Amino acid sequence: MTPAPLVIAHRGASGYRPEHTRSAYLLAIEQGADAIEPDIVSTSDRVLVLRHENEISGTTDVAEHPEFADRRTTKLVDGQELTGWFTEDFTWAELDTLRATERLPLLREANRAFDGAILRLVDLLEILDAADRPIALVAEVKHASYFESIGLPLGELLAGELAAAGWTDDPRLTIESFELTVLRTLRARGIGADLVFLLDASGAPADDPSHPFADYLTPDGLAALAAEVDGISVDKLLLLRSDAAGNAIGVTDLVDRAHAAGLTIFCWTLRAENEFLARNLRLGTSSAAFGDWRREYLLIMASGVDGVFADHPDLAVEARAAL
């Protein structure tokens, strides 16, 4: 039986390797992660690839490829204007000529030595199937409404790739999204995964912008979600209580309320660097230095949360063992 909470490697061991690379996934497994979380977007020829966003200038070396200079463009994605290069403007064969690079080079300079190939979803499924122990997959579908609007229905494409790989009813599979519409599509297509709705600390879903995320966290909102999905996954800011100075001083009652509604609850994202920690948990003045990560991890884990996303899976495993 997997200990609680589940340790989910956020884009692999992304604290130590460039996210969504083979080395990041393999290191996460080596460090004891229970699950791997990839972000799923599509190419122009309907191949599902693993990138943090469909805009790839910050996670690949595409800007160094003069043959793709004319692909740089500006688009409106989920209400946000972005300029760069987008996966949906490339075939898989073209993306395969790029290198995946470290997304946070100033904080994680050492990771740059491990730049690697861009991977497809099928590549990660092969890695998991070859692992020497069961590793779960918590797959995030990104920008589903946007991709649907340009003729690339991620729900349909994901259902097809999972079926081809024999993962349709695999008990290791969980699928999450900030949009309920694509989760409903996957359920209707017979995908037997646990479905998890992602909730940000602000804003609203792209497929229902008139319905703020905060509405889903009310008693009625949680009850309505429980009728459609198996769980929620929330920004850690929704779990941590902070004082006016930005110090972490406890946890909210959200975990208890989610469980009372019949939902599992995950939390994202645990990171060890000072840059991502509350003011009272920072050590020294360097943003890249590790702060008192253990204190934050234990605070969140002790809330009873069912799973945590972590950039440093080994540290999350260590903290869990100390509970």
matplotlib code that plots the C-alpha trace (Angstrom):
import matplotlib.pyplot as plt

x = [0.0, 1.3, 2.0, 0.0, 0.3, 1.1, 4.4, 3.8, 6.9, 6.0, 7.1, 9.5, 12.3, 12.2, 14.1, 17.2, 16.7, 14.9, 11.2, 9.6, 12.9, 13.7, 16.3, 13.8, 11.3, 13.9, 15.4, 12.0, 11.4, 14.9, 14.1, 11.0, 8.2, 4.8, 3.6, 4.8, 3.0, 3.3, 1.6, 0.0, -0.3, -0.5, 1.5, -0.1, -0.2, -2.1, 0.8, 0.6, 3.8, 5.0, 5.6, 4.7, 2.8, 2.1, 4.4, 7.9, 10.4, 11.2, 11.6, 13.3, 16.1, 13.7, 15.0, 18.4, 16.9, 16.9, 14.8, 11.9, 12.3, 9.2, 7.1, 7.4, 4.0, 1.5, -1.6, -4.4, -4.5, -7.0, -7.4, -3.7, -1.6, 1.6, 4.4, 6.7, 6.7, 3.8, 3.6, 0.5, 2.6, 5.1, 4.9, 6.3, 9.2, 10.0, 9.7, 11.9, 14.8, 14.7, 16.2, 14.3, 16.0, 15.8, 12.8, 14.3, 18.0, 18.7, 17.4, 18.5, 21.7, 23.1, 20.1, 21.3, 23.8, 21.0, 19.1, 17.6, 15.1, 11.4, 9.2, 5.8, 3.2, 3.8, 7.5, 6.5, 4.1, 6.9, 9.1, 6.4, 5.6, 9.4, 9.8, 10.7, 7.7, 4.3, 4.5, 1.3, 0.6, -1.2, -1.5, -2.6, -4.4, -3.4, -5.5, -8.2, -10.7, -8.0, -6.9, -10.5, -11.0, -8.1, -9.3, -7.1, -9.5, -7.2, -9.8, -10.3, -6.6, -5.7, -8.4, -7.0, -3.4, -4.3, -6.4, -3.5, -1.1, -3.5, -3.9, -7.7, -8.5, -5.1, -5.5, -2.3, -4.0, -5.3, -6.2, -6.4, -7.3, -8.3, -11.3, -14.2, -15.3, -12.4, -12.7, -16.4, -15.3, -12.8, -15.5, -17.9, -15.3, -15.0, -11.6, -11.5, -9.1, -9.7, -10.5, -9.2, -10.2, -7.4, -8.2, -6.1, -6.0, -7.5, -9.1, -11.6, -11.6, -11.0, -14.0, -16.3, -14.8, -17.9, -17.5, -14.5, -12.5, -13.5, -17.1, -16.0, -14.6, -17.9, -19.9, -22.3, -19.4, -17.5, -20.7, -21.4, -17.8, -18.1, -20.9, -18.6, -15.0, -13.1, -10.9, -9.5, -6.0, -5.2, -2.6, -0.8, -1.8, -5.3, -4.0, -1.5, -2.6, -0.3, -0.2, 0.0, 3.8, 3.7, 4.7, 3.2, 1.4, -0.8, -3.3, -6.9, -9.8, -10.0, -8.7, -11.3, -14.1, -13.0, -13.0, -16.4, -17.7, -16.3, -13.4, -9.7, -7.4, -3.9, -1.7, 0.8, 3.7, 6.3, 9.6, 12.7, 14.2, 13.7, 12.0, 9.0, 8.8, 6.9, 8.9, 9.6, 10.8, 13.6, 17.2, 19.8, 19.4, 19.8, 16.6, 18.1, 19.3, 17.2, 15.2, 13.3, 11.5, 11.0, 8.8, 6.5, 6.3, 5.4, 2.8, 1.0, 1.3, 0.0, -3.2, -4.3, -3.9, -4.0, -1.1, 1.5, 3.2, 6.9, 9.8, 12.2, 10.6, 13.4, 12.7, 9.0, 9.6, 11.9, 9.4, 6.6, 8.7, 9.0, 5.3]
y = [0.0, 3.4, 5.7, 8.9, 11.5, 10.4, 12.0, 13.2, 14.2, 17.6, 17.3, 14.7, 15.6, 19.2, 20.6, 18.7, 18.2, 20.2, 19.4, 16.8, 15.3, 11.6, 12.3, 14.2, 11.3, 8.6, 10.5, 10.9, 7.2, 6.6, 9.1, 7.2, 9.2, 7.4, 9.2, 11.3, 14.5, 15.5, 18.4, 17.5, 19.7, 18.9, 19.3, 20.3, 16.7, 15.7, 14.1, 14.7, 16.1, 16.9, 20.6, 23.0, 25.2, 25.1, 28.3, 26.8, 29.6, 29.3, 25.5, 24.7, 26.0, 26.9, 30.5, 29.2, 27.5, 30.0, 27.7, 28.3, 32.1, 32.7, 30.6, 33.2, 34.8, 36.3, 34.5, 34.8, 31.7, 31.5, 35.2, 35.9, 37.4, 35.4, 35.9, 33.1, 29.7, 27.3, 23.5, 23.5, 25.3, 22.4, 18.8, 16.2, 15.6, 19.3, 19.5, 16.4, 18.5, 20.8, 20.4, 20.7, 23.3, 24.4, 26.7, 28.4, 28.8, 31.5, 29.5, 26.1, 26.7, 23.2, 21.7, 23.2, 20.4, 17.9, 19.5, 16.7, 15.6, 16.6, 13.7, 12.5, 11.1, 7.6, 7.9, 8.5, 5.6, 3.4, 4.6, 3.9, 0.4, -0.4, 0.7, -2.0, -0.9, 0.5, 4.3, 6.2, 8.8, 12.1, 13.7, 17.3, 18.4, 21.9, 24.6, 22.2, 24.8, 26.7, 23.5, 22.6, 26.0, 25.3, 21.8, 19.9, 18.3, 17.1, 14.9, 13.0, 12.8, 11.7, 9.0, 7.6, 7.5, 5.9, 3.3, 2.5, 2.1, 0.0, 2.6, 3.3, 1.5, 1.3, 1.8, 3.9, 6.6, 10.0, 12.9, 16.5, 19.8, 23.3, 22.8, 20.5, 20.3, 18.1, 15.9, 15.3, 14.4, 11.9, 10.3, 10.1, 8.4, 5.6, 6.5, 4.7, 7.1, 9.1, 12.7, 15.7, 19.3, 21.8, 24.9, 28.1, 30.6, 33.2, 33.6, 31.3, 28.3, 29.1, 27.0, 28.9, 32.3, 33.6, 31.0, 31.9, 29.1, 30.4, 29.4, 25.7, 25.9, 26.7, 23.8, 23.8, 24.0, 21.1, 19.0, 19.8, 18.8, 15.5, 14.6, 14.9, 14.3, 12.2, 14.9, 18.4, 19.7, 23.1, 25.8, 25.4, 29.0, 27.6, 25.3, 27.5, 30.1, 33.2, 36.3, 39.9, 39.7, 36.6, 34.1, 30.6, 30.0, 27.0, 25.4, 26.1, 23.6, 22.9, 19.4, 18.5, 20.2, 18.4, 15.0, 15.7, 16.3, 12.9, 14.3, 13.5, 16.5, 17.1, 20.2, 22.0, 22.7, 21.9, 23.5, 23.8, 27.1, 30.3, 31.8, 29.7, 29.6, 31.8, 34.6, 32.9, 29.7, 31.4, 30.8, 33.4, 35.9, 33.7, 33.0, 29.8, 28.4, 25.9, 27.3, 25.5, 23.3, 20.5, 22.7, 23.7, 20.1, 18.7, 21.5, 20.7, 16.9, 16.9, 18.6, 15.1, 16.0, 12.9, 13.9, 16.6, 17.7, 18.2, 19.5, 17.6, 14.2, 12.9, 15.7, 15.0, 11.3, 12.3, 14.6, 12.1, 9.5, 12.0, 12.3]
z = [0.0, -1.0, 2.1, 2.4, 1.1, -2.4, -3.7, -7.2, -9.1, -10.6, -14.3, -13.1, -10.6, -12.0, -9.1, -10.3, -14.1, -16.8, -16.5, -18.7, -19.9, -19.7, -17.0, -14.9, -15.0, -14.4, -11.5, -9.9, -10.0, -8.5, -5.7, -4.7, -6.3, -6.3, -9.4, -12.3, -13.5, -17.2, -18.9, -22.2, -25.3, -29.0, -32.2, -35.5, -36.6, -33.4, -31.5, -27.7, -26.3, -22.8, -22.3, -19.4, -21.9, -25.6, -25.8, -25.8, -25.9, -22.2, -22.2, -25.5, -27.7, -30.4, -30.6, -31.6, -34.7, -37.6, -39.7, -37.3, -36.9, -39.0, -36.6, -33.9, -33.4, -30.9, -29.8, -27.3, -25.1, -22.3, -22.4, -22.2, -25.0, -25.5, -28.0, -28.9, -30.5, -30.1, -30.3, -32.4, -35.2, -35.4, -36.5, -34.2, -36.6, -36.3, -32.5, -32.3, -33.6, -30.6, -27.1, -23.9, -21.6, -18.0, -17.4, -14.3, -15.3, -12.7, -9.8, -11.1, -13.0, -12.5, -14.2, -17.5, -17.9, -18.4, -21.3, -23.3, -26.0, -26.0, -25.2, -26.3, -24.0, -25.5, -24.5, -20.8, -20.9, -22.1, -19.2, -16.6, -18.1, -17.9, -14.3, -11.7, -9.5, -10.2, -10.9, -11.2, -13.9, -13.0, -16.4, -16.8, -19.9, -20.7, -22.5, -23.6, -24.8, -26.7, -28.5, -29.2, -30.9, -33.3, -34.2, -31.8, -29.3, -26.5, -24.9, -28.0, -28.8, -25.2, -25.2, -28.5, -27.3, -24.0, -25.7, -28.2, -25.2, -23.2, -20.5, -20.8, -17.6, -16.0, -12.2, -12.2, -14.2, -12.9, -15.3, -14.2, -15.7, -14.9, -17.2, -16.3, -19.9, -21.0, -17.9, -18.8, -22.4, -21.1, -18.8, -21.7, -23.8, -21.3, -19.7, -16.4, -14.7, -11.5, -12.6, -10.7, -11.1, -10.7, -8.7, -8.6, -5.8, -8.1, -11.5, -13.2, -15.6, -19.3, -20.2, -17.8, -17.1, -15.3, -12.6, -10.4, -8.8, -5.4, -6.1, -6.3, -2.8, -1.1, 0.5, -2.5, -5.0, -3.5, -3.4, -7.1, -8.0, -6.1, -8.5, -11.5, -10.4, -8.0, -6.5, -6.5, -6.7, -5.3, -5.1, -1.7, -1.0, -0.4, 2.2, 4.0, 6.5, 6.4, 8.6, 7.2, 7.0, 4.7, 7.4, 7.2, 10.5, 9.9, 7.5, 6.5, 6.8, 3.1, 3.3, 5.9, 3.8, 0.6, 2.4, 3.9, 0.4, -0.7, -2.7, -2.6, -2.5, -3.9, -3.3, -5.6, -5.6, -3.0, -3.8, -1.6, -2.8, -0.8, -3.8, -3.2, 0.6, 3.1, 4.6, 7.9, 6.2, 4.1, 5.1, 4.0, 1.2, -1.9, -3.8, -5.1, -1.8, 0.0, 2.9, 5.7, 3.2, 5.7, 7.9, 5.0, 3.7, 7.1, 7.7, 4.5, 4.8, 8.3, 7.0, 5.8, 2.1, -0.1, -2.5, -3.0, -6.2, -5.6, -7.7, -5.4, -4.9, -2.6, -0.1, -0.1, 0.5, 3.4, 4.9, 4.6, 6.5, 9.3, 9.8]

ax = plt.figure().add_subplot(projection="3d")
ax.plot(x, y, z, "-o")
ax.set_aspect("equal")
plt.show()
